[in-house]
Amino acid sequence: MEIEEHFTDTGGASDHVFALFTLIGKRFAPRMRNLRDRTFHAFEKAGTYPAFAGHIGAPINAPLILENWDDLLRLVASIGTRAVAPSATLKKLAVSQNPSQLAKALRELGRIERSLLMIEWYSSLSLRRRCQAGLNKGEAAHKLKRAVSFHEHGEIRDRSFEGQACRASGLNPVVSAIAHWNTVYLSRAVAHLRRNGRIAPDHLLKHVSPLSREHINLTGIYCWDEENQIPGGFRDLRLPSRLHHAA
C-alpha cells in the first residue's frame, strides 16, 4: 500500500521531517501538542503582519533553500533508493551542534510546510478528525501487539540483535492472522445481515476495526500446521439465536 498521508503524535513533528515528507511527495500531518505556542514562519518580517506579530518567527531564508536545492534532491534520492536510512539521516541532521548548510536548508523548507499545516489545522475540521482517526487506528494496533506479547508485557528483553529480530518478526504474523480472521468474519457477518434484510451501509463499515481481540483466546500455543482445518473452511457465526439457546 502506498502511503499518501502519515499521521503521528507530537514526538515526530520536527521541521526536518516536514521537509523530507514534502520532498518525497507525501503528506505529513502530525497532531502537534501546544500548537498555540508554536510560531508561524513567513517570507516577510513579522512587522509585515501587525495582527500576528507575536505569532510569527524569523523569516524564511529562501536563498539558502535555493543554494542547497541540488543537495536536498540528492539526499531525498539517497533515502528513496535506500542508500541511507532515514532514521540515521534525521538523527545526524537534528543533533549536530554545528548544523551544515544542508541541515539549515532542510529546516527552512520544513518551516514552510509546518506553517502551511498549522494554518490548515486551525481552519479544517476534517483534517483534525482525519488525524485523530489515524492515530486511533495506530493505537489500536499497538494495543493488540501488547496483548499478544503478554508474557513479557509487550517488552523485548533478548540481549542479542538476532533474538530481538526473531521475537519481533514472530509477533507480526500473529497480529496479521488476528486482523485477517476478523476481516473475514466481519465480511461474513455483514453478508448474513444483508441476506436477512438488515441495512449495513458501506460508509459505516469503514469505521469497523478488524483489530478487536475480546473474542480471541491469546493464551496457549499458536499452531501453524495444516491438520487442524475447520470442516467447510469457516466456523459458524455466533448468531443471537444460537447464543440464546446455549444460555
Secondary structure as UniProt FT lines:
FT   STRAND          5..8
FT   HELIX           10..12
FT   HELIX           15..23
FT   TURN            24..25
FT   STRAND          27..30
FT   TURN            33..34
FT   HELIX           35..37
FT   HELIX           46..48
FT   HELIX           50..55
FT   HELIX           62..67
FT   HELIX           69..80
FT   TURN            81..82
FT   HELIX           86..95
FT   HELIX           101..123
FT   HELIX           125..148
FT   TURN            149..154
FT   HELIX           161..195
FT   TURN            196..197
FT   HELIX           202..205
FT   TURN            206..207
FT   TURN            210..211
FT   TURN            214..215
FT   TURN            231..232
FT   HELIX           240..246
//
